[in-house]
Amino acid sequence: MSSPAPRVGFVSLGCPKALVDSEHILTQLRVRGYEIAPSYEGSDLVVVNTCGFIDSAIDESLHAIGEALDANGRVIVTGCLGANPQRILDRHPRVLAITGPHATDQVLAAIHRHLPRPHDPFMDLVPPQGIRLTPRHYAYLKISEGCNNRCSFCIIPALRGRLASRPLADVLREAERLVAAGTKELLVISQDTSAYGADLRYARSEWRGEQWETRFIDLARALGSLGVWVRMHYVYPYPHVDAVLPLMAEGRVLPYLDIPFQHGSASVLKRMRRPAHAENTLQRIRDWRAQVPELTLRSSFIVGFPGETEAEFQQLLDWLDEAQLDRVGCFRYSPVEGATANDLPDAVPPDVMDERYARVMEKAAAISAARLQRKVGQTLDVLVDEIDGKHAIARTAGDAPEIDGVVRVSKSKPLRAGQFARVNVTAADTYDLLAEPAA
């Protein structure tokens, strides 16, 4: 009689890029015959994939490690916080092993040391698309690791290394496997999607009998041929991004851009050392919307950056008035260990930061409510994520999962998760829409 397969518990924290790392580790564990346990108590060992970007994320990661140690006692730590192992060991010296981010091989080696792998890997139990932590109908597609930018508030290059793009053919084959397995939406992620392929000098790849270059626009064209929703995240507004707008107008790529503008003041952006900060972004936005009127723009901003004056903050508010972004996130500036911004003078007091945060979010909410109100009476295509009570929870082309709004569709017709549906929008609030199935 064979012994039961060893069971590994898993905690995944942080951004979608870390989620993809977790999926890769879980896939390889299943390939090797390990079981994935749903609880600490049912696990022989627990892996915690951490985030280490800002203080609140570090605190959450350290708390999760402690919780796993208390409940299970055998914990391996990986992820961005693992790039600073002493920070972990100072709080939790009992962890079995620590690795940095995107370190699948090192994590597996640590698991093998402390929980030997089974003799039979049962390869047939693993689906071709691997183990996924998202619903079956959408998936994150990570196209690169690391970043070559040197923003003064960020330590991502120190945590995850310099830009390392995946060859285009590898990305496209993964996308094909996902679509074949039922994925209806591909969410393209990286640290700097616009820079994709620059480190490979845009090397050529063969896919489906054609030659493609490993670059942003060829990626968009190729993914746009797969017949599913393609959503672009973390797109810096470099000039070559303009080439994707015709694909959006043709319906091959979703009319959606997630662009980290971070501020509206040129002087603040200069202190942040933001790439492309000198571009006339407001004119670019006007040009984009002239080509694709239904374009949805999402971005995030930092308030309270060192030296931010009231005049510079007002420039941000004025910029938002002009840009009329559909989706806005905001963060209070937080010093990150190792970031060069920590050496800048004139720290903004916390109470001023809080007041500015509130003003940005008030303005963003008003803009969002007004833009959503224009959709009332329209007929839209939506992708259903789940069924909840009296409504189906769905998203439009302008809504990314987890971070944007939703469409609550009355269940006057039977709907199911993963289904596309056509709906009539009946009402809107600040961030969400109400709708009913179209006749």
Contacts in CASP RR format, 6 or more apart in sequence:
PFRMAT RR
TARGET T0000
AUTHOR 0000-0000-0000
METHOD contacts of the structure
MODEL  1
MSSPAPRVGFVSLGCPKALVDSEHILTQLRVRGYEIAPSYEGSDLVVVNT
CGFIDSAIDESLHAIGEALDANGRVIVTGCLGANPQRILDRHPRVLAITG
PHATDQVLAAIHRHLPRPHDPFMDLVPPQGIRLTPRHYAYLKISEGCNNR
CSFCIIPALRGRLASRPLADVLREAERLVAAGTKELLVISQDTSAYGADL
RYARSEWRGEQWETRFIDLARALGSLGVWVRMHYVYPYPHVDAVLPLMAE
GRVLPYLDIPFQHGSASVLKRMRRPAHAENTLQRIRDWRAQVPELTLRSS
FIVGFPGETEAEFQQLLDWLDEAQLDRVGCFRYSPVEGATANDLPDAVPP
DVMDERYARVMEKAAAISAARLQRKVGQTLDVLVDEIDGKHAIARTAGDA
PEIDGVVRVSKSKPLRAGQFARVNVTAADTYDLLAEPAA
2 120 0 8 1.000
4 35 0 8 1.000
5 33 0 8 1.000
5 34 0 8 1.000
5 35 0 8 1.000
5 118 0 8 1.000
6 34 0 8 1.000
6 35 0 8 1.000
6 44 0 8 1.000
6 45 0 8 1.000
6 115 0 8 1.000
6 116 0 8 1.000
6 117 0 8 1.000
6 118 0 8 1.000
7 34 0 8 1.000
7 35 0 8 1.000
7 36 0 8 1.000
7 37 0 8 1.000
7 42 0 8 1.000
7 43 0 8 1.000
7 44 0 8 1.000
8 29 0 8 1.000
8 34 0 8 1.000
8 35 0 8 1.000
8 36 0 8 1.000
8 37 0 8 1.000
8 43 0 8 1.000
8 44 0 8 1.000
8 45 0 8 1.000
8 46 0 8 1.000
8 47 0 8 1.000
8 111 0 8 1.000
8 115 0 8 1.000
9 36 0 8 1.000
9 37 0 8 1.000
9 38 0 8 1.000
9 39 0 8 1.000
9 40 0 8 1.000
9 42 0 8 1.000
9 43 0 8 1.000
9 45 0 8 1.000
9 46 0 8 1.000
9 47 0 8 1.000
9 72 0 8 1.000
10 22 0 8 1.000
10 25 0 8 1.000
10 26 0 8 1.000
10 36 0 8 1.000
10 46 0 8 1.000
10 47 0 8 1.000
10 49 0 8 1.000
11 46 0 8 1.000
11 47 0 8 1.000
11 48 0 8 1.000
11 49 0 8 1.000
11 64 0 8 1.000
11 68 0 8 1.000
12 18 0 8 1.000
12 19 0 8 1.000
12 22 0 8 1.000
12 49 0 8 1.000
12 133 0 8 1.000
13 48 0 8 1.000
13 49 0 8 1.000
13 50 0 8 1.000
13 51 0 8 1.000
13 57 0 8 1.000
13 60 0 8 1.000
13 61 0 8 1.000
13 64 0 8 1.000
14 49 0 8 1.000
14 50 0 8 1.000
14 51 0 8 1.000
14 57 0 8 1.000
14 80 0 8 1.000
15 51 0 8 1.000
15 53 0 8 1.000
15 189 0 8 1.000
16 140 0 8 1.000
16 142 0 8 1.000
16 187 0 8 1.000
16 189 0 8 1.000
16 233 0 8 1.000
17 140 0 8 1.000
17 142 0 8 1.000
17 145 0 8 1.000
17 160 0 8 1.000
17 189 0 8 1.000
17 190 0 8 1.000
17 191 0 8 1.000
18 49 0 8 1.000
18 51 0 8 1.000
18 79 0 8 1.000
18 80 0 8 1.000
18 101 0 8 1.000
19 133 0 8 1.000
19 134 0 8 1.000
19 140 0 8 1.000
20 140 0 8 1.000
20 142 0 8 1.000
20 189 0 8 1.000
21 49 0 8 1.000
21 78 0 8 1.000
21 79 0 8 1.000
21 101 0 8 1.000
21 102 0 8 1.000
21 104 0 8 1.000
22 49 0 8 1.000
22 133 0 8 1.000
23 130 0 8 1.000
23 131 0 8 1.000
23 132 0 8 1.000
23 133 0 8 1.000
24 104 0 8 1.000
25 47 0 8 1.000
25 49 0 8 1.000
25 78 0 8 1.000
25 104 0 8 1.000
25 107 0 8 1.000
25 108 0 8 1.000
26 36 0 8 1.000
26 131 0 8 1.000
26 133 0 8 1.000
27 126 0 8 1.000
27 130 0 8 1.000
27 131 0 8 1.000
28 104 0 8 1.000
28 108 0 8 1.000
29 36 0 8 1.000
29 108 0 8 1.000
29 111 0 8 1.000
29 131 0 8 1.000
30 36 0 8 1.000
30 125 0 8 1.000
30 126 0 8 1.000
30 130 0 8 1.000
30 131 0 8 1.000
31 121 0 8 1.000
31 123 0 8 1.000
31 126 0 8 1.000
32 108 0 8 1.000
32 117 0 8 1.000
32 118 0 8 1.000
32 121 0 8 1.000
33 117 0 8 1.000
33 118 0 8 1.000
33 120 0 8 1.000
33 121 0 8 1.000
33 122 0 8 1.000
33 125 0 8 1.000
34 111 0 8 1.000
34 115 0 8 1.000
34 117 0 8 1.000
34 118 0 8 1.000
36 131 0 8 1.000
37 43 0 8 1.000
37 44 0 8 1.000
40 46 0 8 1.000
40 67 0 8 1.000
40 68 0 8 1.000
40 71 0 8 1.000
40 72 0 8 1.000
41 71 0 8 1.000
41 72 0 8 1.000
43 72 0 8 1.000
43 74 0 8 1.000
44 74 0 8 1.000
44 115 0 8 1.000
45 72 0 8 1.000
45 74 0 8 1.000
45 75 0 8 1.000
45 76 0 8 1.000
45 96 0 8 1.000
45 111 0 8 1.000
45 114 0 8 1.000
45 115 0 8 1.000
46 68 0 8 1.000
46 71 0 8 1.000
46 72 0 8 1.000
46 73 0 8 1.000
46 74 0 8 1.000
46 75 0 8 1.000
46 76 0 8 1.000
47 75 0 8 1.000
47 76 0 8 1.000
47 77 0 8 1.000
47 78 0 8 1.000
47 107 0 8 1.000
47 111 0 8 1.000
48 61 0 8 1.000
48 64 0 8 1.000
48 65 0 8 1.000
48 68 0 8 1.000
48 75 0 8 1.000
48 76 0 8 1.000
48 77 0 8 1.000
48 78 0 8 1.000
49 78 0 8 1.000
49 79 0 8 1.000
50 61 0 8 1.000
50 64 0 8 1.000
50 65 0 8 1.000
50 77 0 8 1.000
50 78 0 8 1.000
50 79 0 8 1.000
50 80 0 8 1.000
50 81 0 8 1.000
50 82 0 8 1.000
50 88 0 8 1.000
51 57 0 8 1.000
51 58 0 8 1.000
51 60 0 8 1.000
51 61 0 8 1.000
51 79 0 8 1.000
51 80 0 8 1.000
51 81 0 8 1.000
52 58 0 8 1.000
52 61 0 8 1.000
52 79 0 8 1.000
52 80 0 8 1.000
52 81 0 8 1.000
52 82 0 8 1.000
52 83 0 8 1.000
52 84 0 8 1.000
52 159 0 8 1.000
53 80 0 8 1.000
53 154 0 8 1.000
53 155 0 8 1.000
53 156 0 8 1.000
53 159 0 8 1.000
53 336 0 8 1.000
54 331 0 8 1.000
54 334 0 8 1.000
54 336 0 8 1.000
55 334 0 8 1.000
55 335 0 8 1.000
55 336 0 8 1.000
56 334 0 8 1.000
58 81 0 8 1.000
58 87 0 8 1.000
61 81 0 8 1.000
62 81 0 8 1.000
62 87 0 8 1.000
62 88 0 8 1.000
62 91 0 8 1.000
62 92 0 8 1.000
65 75 0 8 1.000
65 77 0 8 1.000
65 88 0 8 1.000
65 91 0 8 1.000
65 92 0 8 1.000
65 95 0 8 1.000
66 75 0 8 1.000
66 91 0 8 1.000
66 92 0 8 1.000
68 75 0 8 1.000
69 75 0 8 1.000
69 92 0 8 1.000
69 94 0 8 1.000
69 95 0 8 1.000
73 94 0 8 1.000
74 96 0 8 1.000
74 114 0 8 1.000
74 115 0 8 1.000
75 92 0 8 1.000
75 94 0 8 1.000
75 95 0 8 1.000
75 96 0 8 1.000
76 95 0 8 1.000
76 96 0 8 1.000
76 97 0 8 1.000
76 98 0 8 1.000
76 99 0 8 1.000
76 107 0 8 1.000
76 110 0 8 1.000
76 111 0 8 1.000
76 114 0 8 1.000
77 88 0 8 1.000
77 92 0 8 1.000
77 95 0 8 1.000
77 97 0 8 1.000
77 98 0 8 1.000
77 99 0 8 1.000
78 98 0 8 1.000
78 99 0 8 1.000
78 100 0 8 1.000
78 101 0 8 1.000
78 103 0 8 1.000
78 106 0 8 1.000
78 107 0 8 1.000
79 99 0 8 1.000
79 100 0 8 1.000
79 101 0 8 1.000
79 102 0 8 1.000
79 103 0 8 1.000
80 100 0 8 1.000
80 101 0 8 1.000
80 159 0 8 1.000
80 160 0 8 1.000
81 87 0 8 1.000
81 88 0 8 1.000
82 88 0 8 1.000
82 98 0 8 1.000
82 99 0 8 1.000
82 100 0 8 1.000
82 101 0 8 1.000
83 100 0 8 1.000
83 101 0 8 1.000
83 158 0 8 1.000
83 159 0 8 1.000
83 160 0 8 1.000
84 337 0 8 1.000
85 98 0 8 1.000
88 95 0 8 1.000
88 98 0 8 1.000
89 95 0 8 1.000
89 98 0 8 1.000
96 110 0 8 1.000
96 114 0 8 1.000
97 110 0 8 1.000
97 113 0 8 1.000
97 114 0 8 1.000
99 106 0 8 1.000
99 107 0 8 1.000
99 110 0 8 1.000
100 106 0 8 1.000
100 159 0 8 1.000
101 145 0 8 1.000
101 159 0 8 1.000
101 160 0 8 1.000
102 145 0 8 1.000
102 160 0 8 1.000
111 117 0 8 1.000
127 181 0 8 1.000
128 177 0 8 1.000
128 180 0 8 1.000
128 181 0 8 1.000
129 139 0 8 1.000
129 174 0 8 1.000
129 177 0 8 1.000
129 178 0 8 1.000
129 180 0 8 1.000
129 181 0 8 1.000
129 183 0 8 1.000
132 139 0 8 1.000
134 140 0 8 1.000
134 401 0 8 1.000
135 385 0 8 1.000
135 386 0 8 1.000
135 417 0 8 1.000
135 418 0 8 1.000
136 181 0 8 1.000
136 182 0 8 1.000
136 183 0 8 1.000
136 418 0 8 1.000
137 182 0 8 1.000
137 183 0 8 1.000
137 184 0 8 1.000
137 185 0 8 1.000
137 383 0 8 1.000
137 385 0 8 1.000
137 417 0 8 1.000
137 418 0 8 1.000
138 183 0 8 1.000
138 184 0 8 1.000
138 185 0 8 1.000
138 186 0 8 1.000
138 187 0 8 1.000
138 229 0 8 1.000
138 383 0 8 1.000
138 401 0 8 1.000
139 178 0 8 1.000
139 183 0 8 1.000
139 185 0 8 1.000
139 186 0 8 1.000
139 187 0 8 1.000
140 187 0 8 1.000
140 189 0 8 1.000
141 171 0 8 1.000
141 174 0 8 1.000
141 175 0 8 1.000
141 178 0 8 1.000
141 186 0 8 1.000
141 187 0 8 1.000
141 188 0 8 1.000
141 189 0 8 1.000
141 223 0 8 1.000
142 166 0 8 1.000
142 189 0 8 1.000
142 190 0 8 1.000
143 165 0 8 1.000
143 166 0 8 1.000
143 171 0 8 1.000
143 188 0 8 1.000
143 189 0 8 1.000
143 190 0 8 1.000
143 193 0 8 1.000
143 196 0 8 1.000
143 219 0 8 1.000
144 163 0 8 1.000
144 164 0 8 1.000
144 165 0 8 1.000
144 166 0 8 1.000
144 190 0 8 1.000
144 191 0 8 1.000
144 192 0 8 1.000
144 193 0 8 1.000
144 195 0 8 1.000
144 196 0 8 1.000
144 197 0 8 1.000
144 199 0 8 1.000
145 160 0 8 1.000
145 161 0 8 1.000
145 163 0 8 1.000
145 164 0 8 1.000
145 190 0 8 1.000
145 191 0 8 1.000
146 156 0 8 1.000
146 157 0 8 1.000
146 160 0 8 1.000
146 161 0 8 1.000
146 162 0 8 1.000
146 163 0 8 1.000
146 164 0 8 1.000
146 190 0 8 1.000
146 191 0 8 1.000
146 192 0 8 1.000
147 154 0 8 1.000
147 156 0 8 1.000
147 157 0 8 1.000
147 160 0 8 1.000
147 161 0 8 1.000
147 162 0 8 1.000
147 163 0 8 1.000
147 191 0 8 1.000
147 192 0 8 1.000
147 195 0 8 1.000
148 157 0 8 1.000
148 162 0 8 1.000
148 163 0 8 1.000
148 192 0 8 1.000
148 195 0 8 1.000
148 198 0 8 1.000
148 199 0 8 1.000
149 157 0 8 1.000
149 192 0 8 1.000
149 273 0 8 1.000
149 274 0 8 1.000
149 275 0 8 1.000
150 157 0 8 1.000
150 273 0 8 1.000
150 340 0 8 1.000
151 272 0 8 1.000
151 273 0 8 1.000
151 274 0 8 1.000
151 275 0 8 1.000
152 271 0 8 1.000
152 272 0 8 1.000
152 273 0 8 1.000
152 339 0 8 1.000
152 340 0 8 1.000
152 341 0 8 1.000
152 344 0 8 1.000
153 272 0 8 1.000
153 302 0 8 1.000
153 305 0 8 1.000
153 333 0 8 1.000
153 336 0 8 1.000
153 339 0 8 1.000
153 341 0 8 1.000
154 336 0 8 1.000
154 339 0 8 1.000
155 336 0 8 1.000
155 337 0 8 1.000
155 338 0 8 1.000
155 339 0 8 1.000
156 191 0 8 1.000
158 338 0 8 1.000
160 191 0 8 1.000
162 199 0 8 1.000
163 191 0 8 1.000
163 192 0 8 1.000
163 195 0 8 1.000
163 197 0 8 1.000
163 198 0 8 1.000
163 199 0 8 1.000
164 199 0 8 1.000
165 196 0 8 1.000
165 197 0 8 1.000
165 198 0 8 1.000
165 199 0 8 1.000
165 200 0 8 1.000
165 214 0 8 1.000
167 200 0 8 1.000
167 203 0 8 1.000
167 205 0 8 1.000
167 214 0 8 1.000
168 203 0 8 1.000
168 205 0 8 1.000
168 207 0 8 1.000
168 212 0 8 1.000
168 213 0 8 1.000
168 214 0 8 1.000
168 215 0 8 1.000
168 218 0 8 1.000
168 219 0 8 1.000
168 222 0 8 1.000
169 205 0 8 1.000
169 206 0 8 1.000
169 207 0 8 1.000
169 212 0 8 1.000
171 219 0 8 1.000
172 205 0 8 1.000
172 207 0 8 1.000
172 212 0 8 1.000
172 222 0 8 1.000
172 223 0 8 1.000
173 207 0 8 1.000
175 186 0 8 1.000
175 223 0 8 1.000
175 226 0 8 1.000
176 226 0 8 1.000
178 186 0 8 1.000
179 186 0 8 1.000
179 226 0 8 1.000
179 227 0 8 1.000
179 228 0 8 1.000
183 228 0 8 1.000
184 228 0 8 1.000
184 229 0 8 1.000
184 383 0 8 1.000
184 418 0 8 1.000
184 420 0 8 1.000
185 228 0 8 1.000
185 229 0 8 1.000
185 230 0 8 1.000
185 231 0 8 1.000
185 383 0 8 1.000
186 223 0 8 1.000
186 226 0 8 1.000
186 228 0 8 1.000
186 229 0 8 1.000
186 230 0 8 1.000
186 231 0 8 1.000
187 231 0 8 1.000
187 233 0 8 1.000
187 400 0 8 1.000
187 401 0 8 1.000
188 219 0 8 1.000
188 223 0 8 1.000
188 230 0 8 1.000
188 231 0 8 1.000
188 232 0 8 1.000
188 233 0 8 1.000
189 233 0 8 1.000
189 234 0 8 1.000
190 196 0 8 1.000
190 233 0 8 1.000
190 234 0 8 1.000
191 234 0 8 1.000
192 234 0 8 1.000
192 236 0 8 1.000
192 275 0 8 1.000
193 216 0 8 1.000
193 232 0 8 1.000
193 233 0 8 1.000
193 234 0 8 1.000
193 235 0 8 1.000
193 236 0 8 1.000
194 216 0 8 1.000
194 235 0 8 1.000
194 236 0 8 1.000
194 237 0 8 1.000
194 238 0 8 1.000
194 240 0 8 1.000
194 241 0 8 1.000
195 216 0 8 1.000
195 236 0 8 1.000
195 238 0 8 1.000
196 214 0 8 1.000
196 215 0 8 1.000
196 216 0 8 1.000
196 219 0 8 1.000
197 203 0 8 1.000
197 214 0 8 1.000
197 215 0 8 1.000
197 216 0 8 1.000
198 215 0 8 1.000
200 214 0 8 1.000
202 213 0 8 1.000
202 214 0 8 1.000
202 215 0 8 1.000
203 213 0 8 1.000
203 214 0 8 1.000
204 211 0 8 1.000
204 212 0 8 1.000
204 213 0 8 1.000
204 214 0 8 1.000
205 211 0 8 1.000
205 212 0 8 1.000
205 213 0 8 1.000
205 214 0 8 1.000
206 212 0 8 1.000
207 222 0 8 1.000
212 218 0 8 1.000
212 221 0 8 1.000
212 222 0 8 1.000
216 240 0 8 1.000
216 241 0 8 1.000
216 244 0 8 1.000
217 240 0 8 1.000
217 243 0 8 1.000
217 244 0 8 1.000
220 230 0 8 1.000
220 232 0 8 1.000
220 244 0 8 1.000
220 247 0 8 1.000
220 252 0 8 1.000
220 253 0 8 1.000
221 247 0 8 1.000
221 252 0 8 1.000
223 230 0 8 1.000
223 253 0 8 1.000
224 230 0 8 1.000
224 247 0 8 1.000
224 252 0 8 1.000
224 253 0 8 1.000
225 252 0 8 1.000
229 254 0 8 1.000
229 383 0 8 1.000
229 397 0 8 1.000
230 252 0 8 1.000
230 253 0 8 1.000
230 254 0 8 1.000
231 254 0 8 1.000
231 256 0 8 1.000
231 258 0 8 1.000
231 400 0 8 1.000
232 244 0 8 1.000
232 253 0 8 1.000
232 254 0 8 1.000
232 256 0 8 1.000
232 257 0 8 1.000
232 258 0 8 1.000
233 258 0 8 1.000
233 400 0 8 1.000
234 258 0 8 1.000
234 260 0 8 1.000
235 241 0 8 1.000
235 257 0 8 1.000
235 258 0 8 1.000
235 259 0 8 1.000
236 259 0 8 1.000
236 260 0 8 1.000
236 275 0 8 1.000
236 276 0 8 1.000
237 259 0 8 1.000
237 261 0 8 1.000
237 276 0 8 1.000
237 279 0 8 1.000
237 281 0 8 1.000
237 284 0 8 1.000
238 275 0 8 1.000
238 276 0 8 1.000
238 279 0 8 1.000
239 279 0 8 1.000
241 257 0 8 1.000
242 284 0 8 1.000
242 287 0 8 1.000
242 288 0 8 1.000
244 253 0 8 1.000
245 288 0 8 1.000
245 291 0 8 1.000
245 292 0 8 1.000
245 295 0 8 1.000
246 291 0 8 1.000
247 253 0 8 1.000
248 254 0 8 1.000
248 255 0 8 1.000
248 291 0 8 1.000
248 292 0 8 1.000
248 295 0 8 1.000
249 255 0 8 1.000
249 291 0 8 1.000
249 292 0 8 1.000
254 397 0 8 1.000
254 398 0 8 1.000
255 292 0 8 1.000
255 294 0 8 1.000
255 295 0 8 1.000
255 296 0 8 1.000
255 397 0 8 1.000
255 398 0 8 1.000
256 295 0 8 1.000
256 296 0 8 1.000
256 297 0 8 1.000
256 298 0 8 1.000
256 397 0 8 1.000
256 398 0 8 1.000
256 400 0 8 1.000
257 288 0 8 1.000
257 295 0 8 1.000
257 296 0 8 1.000
257 297 0 8 1.000
257 298 0 8 1.000
258 298 0 8 1.000
258 299 0 8 1.000
258 400 0 8 1.000
259 297 0 8 1.000
259 298 0 8 1.000
259 299 0 8 1.000
260 299 0 8 1.000
260 300 0 8 1.000
261 281 0 8 1.000
261 299 0 8 1.000
261 300 0 8 1.000
261 301 0 8 1.000
261 323 0 8 1.000
262 269 0 8 1.000
262 272 0 8 1.000
262 274 0 8 1.000
262 299 0 8 1.000
262 300 0 8 1.000
262 301 0 8 1.000
262 302 0 8 1.000
263 269 0 8 1.000
263 272 0 8 1.000
263 274 0 8 1.000
263 301 0 8 1.000
263 302 0 8 1.000
263 305 0 8 1.000
263 312 0 8 1.000
263 316 0 8 1.000
263 319 0 8 1.000
264 301 0 8 1.000
264 315 0 8 1.000
264 316 0 8 1.000
264 319 0 8 1.000
264 320 0 8 1.000
265 308 0 8 1.000
265 312 0 8 1.000
265 313 0 8 1.000
265 315 0 8 1.000
265 316 0 8 1.000
265 319 0 8 1.000
266 277 0 8 1.000
266 278 0 8 1.000
266 315 0 8 1.000
267 312 0 8 1.000
268 305 0 8 1.000
268 307 0 8 1.000
268 308 0 8 1.000
268 312 0 8 1.000
268 315 0 8 1.000
268 316 0 8 1.000
269 277 0 8 1.000
270 277 0 8 1.000
271 305 0 8 1.000
271 306 0 8 1.000
271 307 0 8 1.000
271 341 0 8 1.000
271 344 0 8 1.000
272 302 0 8 1.000
272 305 0 8 1.000
272 341 0 8 1.000
273 340 0 8 1.000
281 323 0 8 1.000
282 319 0 8 1.000
282 322 0 8 1.000
282 323 0 8 1.000
285 297 0 8 1.000
285 323 0 8 1.000
288 295 0 8 1.000
288 297 0 8 1.000
289 295 0 8 1.000
294 397 0 8 1.000
296 326 0 8 1.000
296 327 0 8 1.000
296 397 0 8 1.000
296 398 0 8 1.000
296 399 0 8 1.000
297 323 0 8 1.000
297 325 0 8 1.000
297 326 0 8 1.000
297 327 0 8 1.000
298 325 0 8 1.000
298 326 0 8 1.000
298 327 0 8 1.000
298 328 0 8 1.000
298 329 0 8 1.000
298 400 0 8 1.000
298 403 0 8 1.000
298 404 0 8 1.000
299 325 0 8 1.000
299 327 0 8 1.000
299 328 0 8 1.000
299 329 0 8 1.000
300 328 0 8 1.000
300 329 0 8 1.000
300 330 0 8 1.000
300 331 0 8 1.000
301 316 0 8 1.000
301 328 0 8 1.000
301 329 0 8 1.000
301 330 0 8 1.000
301 331 0 8 1.000
301 360 0 8 1.000
302 330 0 8 1.000
302 331 0 8 1.000
302 332 0 8 1.000
302 333 0 8 1.000
303 313 0 8 1.000
303 316 0 8 1.000
303 330 0 8 1.000
303 331 0 8 1.000
303 332 0 8 1.000
303 333 0 8 1.000
303 353 0 8 1.000
303 356 0 8 1.000
303 357 0 8 1.000
303 360 0 8 1.000
304 313 0 8 1.000
304 332 0 8 1.000
304 333 0 8 1.000
304 348 0 8 1.000
304 352 0 8 1.000
304 353 0 8 1.000
304 356 0 8 1.000
305 333 0 8 1.000
305 341 0 8 1.000
305 348 0 8 1.000
306 333 0 8 1.000
306 341 0 8 1.000
306 344 0 8 1.000
306 345 0 8 1.000
306 346 0 8 1.000
306 347 0 8 1.000
306 348 0 8 1.000
307 344 0 8 1.000
307 345 0 8 1.000
307 346 0 8 1.000
307 347 0 8 1.000
307 348 0 8 1.000
308 333 0 8 1.000
308 348 0 8 1.000
308 356 0 8 1.000
313 356 0 8 1.000
313 359 0 8 1.000
316 360 0 8 1.000
317 359 0 8 1.000
317 360 0 8 1.000
317 363 0 8 1.000
320 328 0 8 1.000
320 360 0 8 1.000
320 363 0 8 1.000
320 364 0 8 1.000
320 367 0 8 1.000
321 363 0 8 1.000
324 367 0 8 1.000
324 371 0 8 1.000
325 364 0 8 1.000
325 367 0 8 1.000
326 367 0 8 1.000
326 368 0 8 1.000
326 371 0 8 1.000
326 398 0 8 1.000
327 368 0 8 1.000
327 403 0 8 1.000
327 404 0 8 1.000
327 405 0 8 1.000
328 360 0 8 1.000
328 361 0 8 1.000
328 364 0 8 1.000
328 367 0 8 1.000
328 368 0 8 1.000
329 361 0 8 1.000
329 364 0 8 1.000
330 357 0 8 1.000
330 360 0 8 1.000
330 361 0 8 1.000
330 364 0 8 1.000
332 350 0 8 1.000
332 353 0 8 1.000
332 354 0 8 1.000
332 357 0 8 1.000
333 341 0 8 1.000
333 348 0 8 1.000
333 353 0 8 1.000
335 341 0 8 1.000
335 342 0 8 1.000
336 342 0 8 1.000
348 356 0 8 1.000
365 430 0 8 1.000
365 431 0 8 1.000
368 430 0 8 1.000
368 431 0 8 1.000
369 428 0 8 1.000
369 429 0 8 1.000
369 430 0 8 1.000
369 431 0 8 1.000
372 428 0 8 1.000
372 429 0 8 1.000
372 430 0 8 1.000
372 431 0 8 1.000
372 432 0 8 1.000
372 433 0 8 1.000
373 428 0 8 1.000
375 425 0 8 1.000
375 428 0 8 1.000
375 433 0 8 1.000
376 425 0 8 1.000
376 426 0 8 1.000
376 427 0 8 1.000
376 428 0 8 1.000
376 433 0 8 1.000
377 424 0 8 1.000
377 425 0 8 1.000
377 426 0 8 1.000
378 424 0 8 1.000
378 425 0 8 1.000
379 422 0 8 1.000
379 423 0 8 1.000
379 424 0 8 1.000
379 425 0 8 1.000
379 438 0 8 1.000
380 396 0 8 1.000
380 397 0 8 1.000
380 407 0 8 1.000
380 422 0 8 1.000
380 423 0 8 1.000
380 425 0 8 1.000
380 435 0 8 1.000
381 396 0 8 1.000
381 397 0 8 1.000
381 420 0 8 1.000
381 421 0 8 1.000
381 422 0 8 1.000
381 423 0 8 1.000
382 394 0 8 1.000
382 395 0 8 1.000
382 396 0 8 1.000
382 407 0 8 1.000
382 409 0 8 1.000
382 420 0 8 1.000
382 421 0 8 1.000
382 422 0 8 1.000
382 423 0 8 1.000
382 435 0 8 1.000
383 394 0 8 1.000
383 395 0 8 1.000
383 418 0 8 1.000
383 419 0 8 1.000
383 420 0 8 1.000
383 421 0 8 1.000
384 392 0 8 1.000
384 393 0 8 1.000
384 394 0 8 1.000
384 409 0 8 1.000
384 415 0 8 1.000
384 416 0 8 1.000
384 417 0 8 1.000
384 418 0 8 1.000
384 419 0 8 1.000
384 420 0 8 1.000
384 421 0 8 1.000
385 393 0 8 1.000
385 394 0 8 1.000
385 395 0 8 1.000
385 401 0 8 1.000
385 406 0 8 1.000
385 417 0 8 1.000
385 418 0 8 1.000
386 392 0 8 1.000
386 393 0 8 1.000
386 417 0 8 1.000
387 393 0 8 1.000
387 411 0 8 1.000
387 415 0 8 1.000
387 416 0 8 1.000
387 417 0 8 1.000
389 411 0 8 1.000
390 410 0 8 1.000
390 411 0 8 1.000
391 408 0 8 1.000
391 409 0 8 1.000
391 410 0 8 1.000
391 411 0 8 1.000
392 408 0 8 1.000
392 409 0 8 1.000
392 411 0 8 1.000
392 415 0 8 1.000
392 421 0 8 1.000
393 406 0 8 1.000
393 407 0 8 1.000
393 408 0 8 1.000
393 409 0 8 1.000
394 406 0 8 1.000
394 407 0 8 1.000
394 408 0 8 1.000
394 409 0 8 1.000
394 415 0 8 1.000
394 421 0 8 1.000
394 423 0 8 1.000
394 435 0 8 1.000
395 401 0 8 1.000
395 404 0 8 1.000
395 405 0 8 1.000
395 406 0 8 1.000
395 407 0 8 1.000
396 407 0 8 1.000
396 433 0 8 1.000
398 404 0 8 1.000
399 405 0 8 1.000
399 406 0 8 1.000
399 407 0 8 1.000
404 431 0 8 1.000
405 431 0 8 1.000
405 432 0 8 1.000
406 432 0 8 1.000
406 433 0 8 1.000
407 423 0 8 1.000
407 425 0 8 1.000
407 432 0 8 1.000
407 433 0 8 1.000
407 434 0 8 1.000
407 435 0 8 1.000
408 432 0 8 1.000
408 433 0 8 1.000
408 434 0 8 1.000
408 435 0 8 1.000
409 415 0 8 1.000
409 421 0 8 1.000
409 423 0 8 1.000
409 435 0 8 1.000
409 436 0 8 1.000
409 437 0 8 1.000
410 434 0 8 1.000
410 435 0 8 1.000
410 436 0 8 1.000
410 437 0 8 1.000
412 436 0 8 1.000
412 437 0 8 1.000
413 437 0 8 1.000
415 421 0 8 1.000
415 437 0 8 1.000
421 437 0 8 1.000
421 438 0 8 1.000
422 437 0 8 1.000
422 438 0 8 1.000
423 435 0 8 1.000
423 436 0 8 1.000
423 437 0 8 1.000
423 438 0 8 1.000
424 435 0 8 1.000
424 436 0 8 1.000
424 437 0 8 1.000
424 438 0 8 1.000
425 433 0 8 1.000
425 434 0 8 1.000
425 435 0 8 1.000
426 434 0 8 1.000
426 435 0 8 1.000
426 436 0 8 1.000
427 433 0 8 1.000
427 434 0 8 1.000
428 434 0 8 1.000
END
